[in-house]
Amino acid sequence: MPQPGAMMPHAAAQPDAPHPNGLSSKDVERLLVSPNAETRIETMNKLFHDLEAGALSPAERSLAIEVVHCFAGDAQVAVREAVAWQLRNSPLLTGDLAERLVRDVGRVAFPILRDAAGLTDDLLLDVLSDPDSGKHVAVASRSTVSARVSGAIAERGNVIAVTALLRNDGAEVPDSAMSRALDRFGRVRMVSEAAATRPGLSLAMVERVVAFVSDSMRATLMQAHGLSRELVERLVERGREAATMRLLRPVLRGAEDIDAVIQWLHTNRRLTPVLLFRALCAGDLSLFVAGMAVRAGIPAENARRLAWDDGELGMAALMKKAAVAPGLTQPFQVAVGVAKRMEYEGGDDRREDFQAEVIGELFTACTPTNDWMVDDLLLQLFDQKSEEVIDRGLDQAGLPFSPVRTVQ
């Protein structure tokens, strides 16, 4: 990585007198050696103004471009971010420099990924292998997105990136990518509505989207695509019968199963906050309460009273006692809040309604977030297809037996 001091000999070689409205050698020296990021950014903005105005001599321009490249590798993220915003749609952005910036941290890469022209699909696909959700959102928001890149976003992007993609009229979203997006996030209202309002939907995709959207959005689809009410009603019923909307399955039958599984998981250090969060959002409230009680070392009834406390102290105290990161309190509180509002006790009769409500509420209340722990928790929930979530969590936990499944 270039060091600021490395450019000092070039700066000293320039005349001391300032170029009219431009940088002097002292400006350049100040830019390179100042330990203050704000000072360097302020002077750098002046440099970009001169470059864009064409007011520099060839020698000055060469020096200025060298300075730009130097500060694209500055030790402070704020300086690199400022360079990226200046270069995002500038002719000064070379291919090598663009690749260097998009592989930086998310806040530096974002403006280049979203706005810079000429980035190849291969580079964008490589960037999408990075788990940074901010980069995914940036790529999904580009003025044009190819079918290949759309497919990768639908497969790997989190719920916000997929929503951005479906809202982007400049994105080419083939049926395969649309179908994958609906598989993962169809029950999230923002995603289903973004899909429903995309122009040029194929009839196959209209049929899929109808099952996910509200009555008002169905009316919009009917008008836009000339669908009869009878056809829409049949499509909705077909979706219900296929049970594609079930996010999670009940895991256990009876208190004896819960106690046995919880104790085994706890003994083997597999009773993780992620697994308990999945159980909570699945509607397996007894499993969630029992797991939190064991982690906290308190009776299950005490854990339930703390979790269901109408104030803010109960859940926070339970999370602390159970050694769950306090930053995760909000999503747990949101999920319990849905159960309280719906007066849902964990039965099968309203399980799907509860699951869908929890997903929608979590998306509304907890996204976007700058907390990586919350992002990771929600991503592990949102990224699962219906029946995979609890099954995969228990499989990964390494249970030595198969819990009894509720008959579907």
N, C-alpha and C positions, 0 to 999 in steps of 0.2 A: 504493500500500500504506500503510495507516495506520501512523504512527510512535507509539511508546509515549508520547513526551512530549506528543503532541497532546491527551491526555486529562487533563492535569494541572489545567486550570481546573475541570473537573467534580469532580475529587477534592477540591479545596480548598473547594468550596462545601458539602461535607458536614460535619456536626459532628465534632469531634475525638474525642469519647467513643465507645468501641466499642459497637456493638450487642451485646447479650448473645450470646455464642458466635458472633459474626459479625465482619465486616470493619469496621475503622475507616477513617477517611480516610487515616491513616498507612499502614494495610495496603494500600490501593488505590495510594497514591503509591509504596510500595515495589514493588508488583506492576508498575507501569508503567515505572519508571525504572531498576530494578536491571539491571546488565549481565549478571548471572549467570542462565543459563537455569534452573538447578535452583531458585534462589530464586523465580523467577517461577512456575514450575510448582507449587511447594509452596504458595504463596499462592493460586494459581488453584484448586487442589483445594479449598481452604477456601471459596473463592467459590462453587464449584459445590455444595458441601454446603449452604451457606446458601440458595442458589436452590432446590434440590430440597426443602429442609425448609420452605420458605415462611415463613422467619423474617425476611424483609426488608420494610421499608416500601415503598410504591410508588416513592418517589424512589430508595431504595437499590436496588430491583430494576431500575429503569431504568438506573441507573449500572452495575450489575453486568452487565447484558446488553450494554451498550455496551463494557464491558471485554472481554467474551467475543469480540465481533466484532473488536475491535482486535487481540487476540492470535491470532485465526484468520489474521491477516496478519503475524504477527511475523516478524522477519528470521531467527530461528533455527528450523531445522526441528524440533528437539526440542520447542519450545513449541507449534508448530502441530500436531505429532503428538499432544501431550498434550490439546489442545483437541478434536481429532478423536475420541479415545478417550472423552472425557467426553461428547461430543455424539452419539455414534453411535446411541443409542436414547433420546435425550432429547427432550421436547416443545419444548425451546428451539431445536432445529435447524430453521431455516426453509429453504424451498426454495432461496433465493438463497445462503444460507450453505453448504448441502449441495453445490450446484453448484460453488461456489468451492473447497471442500475436495477434491472428487473430481477436479478438474483440477490439483491440486497434485501434488507428487512422490508416488511409490508408497507410501511409508511413512505419509504423511499421509492419502492417499486410502483406504488399505486398510480401516480400521475403518468408515468411512462406506459404502463400496461393499459391504462384506460384511453389515453389520448394520442400516443405516438403512432404515426403511420409507418407502414413498412415492416412491422414485426411479423416474422414468418409463423405459419401454423406450427411448425416443428418446435420453435422456441416457446410459443404459447402453451403447447401441449406439455412441454417439459416443465414449464412454470406451474402448470396445474397439478403436477405430481407433488408439489410442495403443499403441505397441509395448511398453510396460511390462508385463512378464509378471506382476508382483505384482498389478497391477490386474485382469488377466484371471482370476487365481486367486481374487481377492476376489469378483468378480462370479459366477464359477462356484460359489462356496460360499454364496451367498445362500439364505435359507430358502425362497424361491420364485424360479424362473427360468422365464421364458416360452419358448415354442417359438422365437420370433424371436431372442431373446438366445442361446438354446442353439445355434441354427444359426450365429450369428456366432462363438461360442467354438469350435465344432467346426471352423470354417473358419480362424480366425486365432489361436486360443490355442495356447500351446506344450503339450508333452506333460503337464506337471503340471496345467495348467488343464483340459485335456480329461479327465484322470483324475478331478480334483475334480468336474467336471460329471457324469460318469457315476456317480460314487459318491453324488451328491446326490439323495436320494429326493424332494426338493421341486422338482427340475428337470423340466420337461416337455421330453423329448428325442424329437422326431419321428424317423421312420425315416431321413429325409434327413440329419439331423444325425448320427445314429448311423452311417450309412453313410460319411459324410465322415470321421468320427473314425477309423473302421476303415481307410479308405483311407490315412490319414496315419500312424496309429500302431498298427495292428492287431497288428504283430509285437512290440510292447512288452507284456510280460506284465501289467504293472499296468493298462494300458488294456483289454486283452482280457478280463481277469478282472473288471474293473469293469463292462464291458459285459455279460458273461455273467450277472452277479448282479443286474442291474437287473430289477425286477418288471415284469410285463406286456409282455415282449418279443413282438413279432409273429413269426410263423413265418418270414417272410423274413429277419428279423434273427437269429433263432436259427440259420438255415442259414448265414448269414455268419459269425457268431461261432464256430460249431463248428470252422471251418477254422483258427482262430487259437489255440485254447486247448489246455491240457494234457489228458491222458487223464482225470485226476481231475475236472477241471472239465467235461469232456464228460459224465462220469457224472452230475454234478449237473444239467446241462442235460437229460439224458435223463429223469431222475426228475421234474424240475420241469415239463417240457413233454410228458411222455408219448411220447418218441421211442424208436423201436426201435434196437437196436444196428446192424442192417443199414442203416437209413436214415442213421445218423450216419457209418458207414464210407463210404457212397456220397458223402455231403456232403464229407467230408475229402478223398476221392480227387478229387472234382470241383474242389475248391479247388487241389489240387496241379496238376492238368492245366491249369487256367486260368493257372497261373504268376503269380498275383496277389501272391505273397509275395516275388517277387524285388525287392530294394531297389535294386540297382544293376546295370548291365551291364558286362561286360568292355569295355575301351575300345580296346585296341591289340592288334596281332598282331606279335610278334617284336621283338627288340632294336632293329632299325633304325627301327621306328615310334616306339618310346619315345625314342630319342636325338633323332630329328628333331623330335618334338613338344616335348620338354623344352627343347631349345636354342632353338626359336622362342619358346616361352612366356617363357623367361628373358630373351631379347634384348628382348622387347617388354614386360617387367615385368608379365607376367600369371601368373607362376609363384607363386601366392599360397598361404599356409598353408591356407586353406579348401579350395582345389582339391586340394592334396596330402592333406589329411585325408579328403576324400571318396574319393580314390583308395585310400587305406589301408583305409578302412572298406568299400570295394567289393571288396576282395580283390586289387586291382591292386598287389601289393607291390613289383614291380620298378619300376613307375612312381613310387611313393612314394619308394623308395630313391634312384632316379636324380634325382628332383626335389630331394630334400634334399641330395644330393651336390653338385649344381650350385649350389644356393643357398649351400652352405657352402664351395664351392671345394675339395673333397677328392674322392678316388677313391670310386666307388660302393661298393666292398667295405669301405672304411673307414666310410662312412656306415652301412652295414648292421650292422657290428660294434658301432658306437656305439648304434644304435637298438635292437639286440637284446641289449644288455648286461643281465645279470641284476641288476645293482646300479642305483643311482639316478643315478650320475654320467654314464654314457654318453649317455642321451637328453638330459639337461639340457645337456651340453656341445655335442651336435649342434644342439639348438635354438638355443643362444646363437650358435654359429658360423654357422648358417643365418639369423640375424636373425629368428627366430620368437619372439614374446612368451613369456617364461618362464611366465606364468600358464596357457599352453595345454599345458604339459608333461604334466599328468595325463591328459587325454583321449587324447593320442598314446600315452602309455605303456599305458593301458588297452587300446587297440586292438591294439598290438603284443603285449601280454601274452596276449590271446586267441589270436593267431596262434601264439605259442610254445606255449601250453597245448594247442592243437588240433594242433600240428605241421603247420600249414597253410602251404604254400609258394606259394600263388597260383594253383593249378590250378582248372579249371572243375568238377571232379567234386564238390567239397565247398564250392563258393563260396556257395551259398545258406545252408548251415548256418553257415558262418563269418559271413556278413552278419547273420543273425538273432542269433547269439551276441554279436557286437560291439554291436549296438543294445541288447540287453538289459543287457549289462555296463556300457555307458556310462550308461544310465539309472540303474542301481543305484549306480554308483560316483561319478557326477558331478552328480547332481541331488538336491535343489535346490542352487544355488550363488549366492553373492552377487557373483561375478565376472562382469561384463557381457561380457567377451571370451569366456569359456567358454560362457555362455548363448547368445551370438550364434553361436558355432561349432556347438554342438549343435542350435540351432534351425534353422540352415541345413541340417543333415543330417536331422533328424527331420521337417522340414516338407516334404520332397520326396516325391512319389509315385515308387515303384520306379524305372522307367527314366529319370526326368527328371533324376536327380541329377548324374551325370557328364556326360550330354549337355548339360544346361543350363550346367554349369560350363565346358565346352569352348566352347560357343556364345558365352557371355559373354566368354570369353577372346579371341574374334575370330580363330580359326585360319583361315588362308587356304586350307586344304584339309580334306578329311574323312578322319579316321582310319579305318582298316579295322576294321569291327566283327566280333566273333566271331559266327559263325553260331549262332542260337538253335535 
